Amino acid sequence: MAKLVIIHVNGDFGNGFTIYLQIFTEDDRQLIGTARGKLPPAKDLYDNYTLWRSPYSNYISGRNSGRISVYGGTETSIINEIKQASKQLKLSLNDWLKQDSQFIAIREKLFQNLKDESEEIRVIFETENIELQRLPWHLWDDFFKHYHRSEVVLSLPVKKLQIISDTKQVKVLAVFGTRETLSNATRIKTEKDWEMLERLLSKDSNACLIKLEQPSLDYLCEQIDEHKPQILFFAGHSRSEENGVSGYIDLNDEEIITIDDLEPDLRRAVKRGLQLAIFNSCDGLGIARQLANLHVPNIIVMREPVPDEVAQKFLQRFLEAFAAGKSLHLALRRARERINRLENRFPGATWLPVTFQNPAEPPLTWRSLGGVEIRKQSNQTGVAGKESQIENQASIAWLLTTPDLNQIKSQQTIVTSNSSETQIQSTTLGINAKSSKVENFDEQLINCDNCNHLNPPRAILCEMCYIPLTLAKKSKKEAELSPLPLTNELENKESENKESKKEAELSKGVSSNQKQKSYYGSISGHKLRGRYQIVQQLGLGG
């Protein structure tokens, strides 16, 4: 069962912090654990953040004024300086969370109540301290490495929203601000962001994209009011005041605005269904704070200046995970993990994206917005693929008992349920093929004549005794669902002869192994799905 962890933190680095921990079950919000603790003063910790932030900002842009690309060759000495500073910051953060005895109660309560390291855990830090909000809390190794489906978010004001939304599609209002150019070279390439949105939030996912290119403030307000979007997206130049109270957005060549300029329209938008604001632009903590005052329930911004390449790659990875069904916070974690390869050129790139969430609201998903989940097709069966199936609570991964013909053993049937229908989706050798819809799933279970065990539809071997399931005993409907259909290229006569041989061998009482050899030998030269020919039997299952 998914868990919600809320850590209330009050204080400052000069005097220390008081901590109050609450642990809930995510679905029914049942309180299952509380603890109180303290963290000692740690001025050196934030100094280490500053030591990282200063060379990082200088290297990325030279100023905290906008999302820009880095031109020219990499400066090895500067990159090494940033890497060393980031390493020191990570060490000091983990030491701070380990050394103090007054924080032990918090740690013990966490590990006592969170026993399953694979469960989904949303950790919300509730603090008004802007310096704490800047820290990369996901680097707390003892926790976030142990619980690999956990993610840290920052808290928004707690408020249960009454949202009224009558839209039949997920409306995404994509706003693109000023592009800065130098010597005819585009410094910020927002067209890449639009390409990502179009490709990953297509009509198949039930998305409706509205693009606004450098709109005037008046026109932007009109479009927010007209379209009533569920997602507000911005790409362009932005920056925050040093105290993080407010931020500025370069809307067009003539207008630089703040969120306050949009306040009446955004307040109405929240009541009409605005669920997520994404600012894929620089230094967005001030913007997030202003959006929080308007009770936007989910916000994603960048902590610091962000290179074009990092912003675009993050958006791609985030949308891939989110549109595939992961909750918002887990999609952000997966995106961060997948842009880790950029750390070599942009140290600290994975620290930049941060999400704010309203603890009173359930985790946001693409489906809860009204979207249709898009599964990425892959011919690789790995940990990530299995994890994706497990994480999707609407899907059941069912491993069939099948012959060990190369990797056909990995054949899976995924039963995905929704309000209107049940579909069976079969994956063989990494190639997805949808079978016909079925109405009565239980009626297609196959009974084994040898041990009377009920086997899944389309199974060839019995799960219990590994004896081939006799085709003659299957109903006509079950026979039509055989996972190894013969193609029209084979003569009917040849097929009938081979079936006769198999039945004859079974009637003679041959051994189980002989039965398997006879049955599977009969499909040599046949084709699977009309596309893959069986050339040679490599072994037998069981």
C-alpha positions, -999 to 999 in steps of 0.1 A, spaced: 0 0 0 13 34 -10 24 57 19 25 94 25 52 109 47 49 145 58 80 161 75 72 195 90 105 215 95 107 248 113 138 268 121 169 281 104 205 269 98 218 293 125 196 280 153 186 245 142 153 229 133 124 212 150 110 182 131 75 167 133 69 135 113 36 120 102 31 88 82 -1 80 65 -15 54 42 -19 72 9 -54 59 -1 -74 63 31 -51 87 49 -50 66 80 -23 79 104 1 51 112 30 68 129 43 101 143 76 112 158 93 144 169 129 153 166 155 180 160 183 189 137 213 209 149 224 242 134 242 236 101 253 269 86 282 250 69 256 230 50 240 259 32 275 274 27 283 243 8 252 248 -13 264 283 -21 298 270 -30 281 247 -56 256 272 -68 280 300 -76 303 282 -101 273 263 -115 253 295 -123 284 311 -138 291 281 -159 255 277 -172 246 313 -179 267 338 -161 235 353 -147 202 341 -133 181 356 -160 169 328 -183 171 294 -198 199 294 -223 223 271 -240 260 267 -233 282 275 -263 318 268 -267 340 240 -254 337 226 -219 360 241 -193 374 211 -175 386 231 -145 352 247 -139 334 214 -143 357 197 -118 352 226 -94 314 221 -96 317 183 -93 338 187 -62 314 212 -46 284 189 -54 302 160 -38 309 180 -7 273 192 -4 260 156 -7 284 145 21 275 173 44 237 167 39 239 130 47 262 137 77 238 162 90 209 137 89 230 110 105 250 125 133 225 141 156 209 118 182 177 139 183 170 130 147 173 92 154 136 90 165 126 103 131 148 78 113 136 49 134 100 57 130 104 59 92 121 25 89 97 10 114 66 19 95 80 16 59 89 -20 58 85 -26 21 113 -10 1 94 -14 -31 62 4 -21 54 38 -35 62 66 -10 55 103 -13 77 123 10 65 159 15 88 184 32 67 212 47 88 243 53 87 280 45 125 283 47 136 291 11 171 278 19 157 244 29 137 244 -3 168 248 -24 185 218 -9 186 186 -30 167 164 -5 167 135 -29 204 130 -21 195 116 14 210 82 5 198 63 36 162 68 26 159 75 -11 183 48 -22 167 23 0 131 31 -10 135 31 -48 99 41 -55 100 71 -32 103 108 -41 106 140 -22 83 170 -30 78 203 -13 46 212 4 19 236 -8 -7 252 15 -30 224 26 -65 229 10 -90 204 -2 -101 217 -36 -136 216 -51 -127 213 -88 -154 215 -114 -143 203 -148 -165 193 -177 -138 188 -204 -136 155 -222 -99 159 -230 -68 168 -211 -63 204 -222 -26 216 -221 -21 253 -226 15 256 -238 30 291 -235 63 300 -251 80 332 -241 108 354 -254 136 338 -273 169 356 -268 193 357 -298 229 365 -302 247 368 -335 217 352 -353 221 321 -331 190 311 -311 200 310 -274 168 291 -263 151 265 -285 116 263 -273 105 246 -304 120 214 -290 96 216 -260 67 219 -284 79 188 -303 80 168 -271 45 179 -261 31 170 -296 49 136 -297 43 124 -262 9 139 -255 -8 130 -287 -45 126 -295 -41 89 -286 -35 100 -250 -66 121 -251 -47 154 -250 -57 186 -265 -27 210 -270 -31 247 -274 0 266 -283 6 303 -275 38 319 -290 49 350 -271 13 361 -264 4 394 -249 -7 394 -213 -43 402 -223 -45 374 -249 -29 349 -224 -56 358 -198 -83 353 -224 -70 319 -235 -68 307 -199 -104 317 -193 -116 302 -226 -98 269 -226 -99 261 -189 -67 239 -191 -58 211 -167 -21 217 -174 -4 251 -178 31 248 -194 56 275 -199 90 274 -217 112 305 -220 131 329 -197 122 333 -161 140 343 -128 132 346 -91 140 372 -66 168 362 -42 144 358 -13 123 335 -34 91 354 -27 82 361 -64 94 355 -99 94 371 -133 84 357 -167 96 371 -200 63 367 -218 72 386 -250 97 412 -262 77 440 -245 62 424 -214 78 409 -183 51 397 -160 47 380 -126 21 354 -115 3 382 -98 -6 396 -132 -25 364 -139 -40 360 -104 -78 364 -112 -76 342 -142 -55 315 -125 -78 314 -95 -108 307 -118 -87 282 -137 -79 262 -105 -117 260 -97 -123 249 -132 -98 221 -132 -62 234 -134 -42 207 -118 -6 211 -129 17 240 -137 50 232 -154 76 260 -157 104 245 -178 125 276 -173 152 290 -150 151 297 -113 115 291 -106 111 289 -68 97 324 -66 71 315 -94 62 283 -74 56 303 -43 32 327 -61 14 298 -77 11 282 -43 -8 312 -30 -33 306 -58 -37 269 -46 -25 253 -79 -23 217 -65 8 205 -84 37 226 -96 70 217 -113 98 243 -116 136 244 -118 156 254 -87 183 272 -106 193 282 -141 188 253 -165 206 246 -198 184 241 -228 195 205 -233 188 196 -197 153 213 -198 144 195 -230 156 161 -219 139 164 -185 106 173 -202 109 143 -226 116 118 -198 90 132 -175 62 131 -201 72 96 -211 68 84 -175 37 105 -167 17 96 -198 26 60 -193 7 60 -159 33 68 -132 21 92 -106 35 128 -108 62 124 -82 74 90 -94 75 104 -130 97 132 -118 120 107 -101 123 85 -132 130 116 -153 157 127 -129 173 93 -130 173 92 -168 190 126 -172 217 115 -148 239 109 -179 240 147 -184 258 152 -151 292 147 -167 287 179 -187 263 197 -164 271 188 -128 239 192 -107 215 188 -136 195 162 -117 191 186 -88 172 212 -108 136 198 -112 115 201 -80 78 196 -75 54 212 -51 22 193 -41 -9 199 -19 -8 172 7 -46 172 9 -48 160 -27 -42 124 -39 -12 118 -62 -18 132 -96 -18 108 -126 -24 112 -163 -55 90 -159 -70 111 -131 -67 141 -155 -89 122 -180 -60 110 -202 -54 76 -218 -21 60 -207 4 54 -234 26 24 -230 60 26 -245 66 -5 -266 99 -22 -260 115 -55 -270 136 -57 -239 123 -75 -208 141 -60 -179 137 -47 -144 122 -14 -156 96 -31 -177 85 -54 -149 85 -25 -124 63 -5 -148 37 -34 -149 38 -37 -111 33 0 -106 3 1 -128 -24 -10 -103 -49 -14 -131 -29 -41 -148 -21 -77 -138 11 -93 -151 4 -130 -158 33 -152 -168 20 -181 -188 35 -216 -188 48 -219 -224 73 -241 -242 109 -230 -239 114 -221 -276 143 -196 -273 127 -168 -253 91 -175 -259 92 -185 -223 89 -149 -214 55 -146 -231 31 -125 -209 -5 -117 -209 -15 -84 -195 -51 -80 -185 -60 -43 -185 -94 -33 -171 -114 -2 -176 -150 8 -172 -161 -4 -206 -141 -34 -216 -115 -60 -208 -87 -65 -233 -60 -92 -234 -27 -80 -247 -1 -107 -255 36 -100 -257 57 -126 -275 94 -122 -280 89 -85 -272 64 -80 -301 29 -68 -289 -2 -81 -306 -37 -74 -294 -61 -103 -295 -98 -99 -298 -118 -86 -269 -133 -112 -246 -164 -110 -226 -162 -139 -202 -126 -143 -192 -132 -171 -166 -149 -193 -192 -117 -196 -211 -96 -213 -184 -83 -246 -197 -87 -277 -175 -58 -302 -175 -70 -338 -181 -41 -352 -161 -44 -333 -128 -76 -312 -133 -57 -279 -127 -73 -248 -143 -48 -231 -165 -48 -196 -180 -63 -190 -214 -38 -197 -243 -16 -219 -221 1 -249 -238 15 -268 -208 -2 -274 -175 11 -251 -148 11 -280 -122 22 -312 -141 37 -297 -173 18 -321 -195 8 -306 -228 -29 -295 -228 -47 -316 -254 -60 -295 -282 -88 -320 -288 -102 -312 -254 -103 -275 -259 -135 -259 -270 -137 -243 -304 -134 -209 -289 -103 -219 -269 -88 -234 -300 -92 -201 -318 -72 -184 -290 -42 -208 -294 -10 -188 -289 7 -207 -318 -17 -203 -348 -6 -219 -380 -6 -196 -411 -25 -201 -443 8 -210 -460 6 -245 -445 -17 -270 -462 -47 -280 -441 -39 -316 -449 -4 -313 -434 -19 -297 -402 -45 -325 -399 -18 -352 -403 3 -337 -376 -26 -335 -352 -34 -371 -359 2 -381 -351 1 -362 -318 -32 -378 -308 -19 -412 -317 12 -408 -295 -9 -396 -266 -33 -426 -269 -3 -450 -268 6 -438 -233 41 -425 -241 60 -407 -214 56 -370 -206 89 -361 -222 80 -380 -253 46 -362 -254 64 -329 -252 88 -338 -280 60 -351 -302 38 -321 -296 64 -294 -300 82 -312 -328 50 -309 -348 53 -271 -350 88 -271 -366 86 -250 -397 54 -233 -387 49 -196 -383 39 -176 -352 14 -149 -358 21 -153 -395 55 -135 -390 80 -157 -372 90 -191 -384 101 -218 -359 134 -230 -372 147 -252 -344 137 -264 -310 163 -255 -284 149 -271 -253 118 -281 -233 103 -263 -204 96 -278 -170 
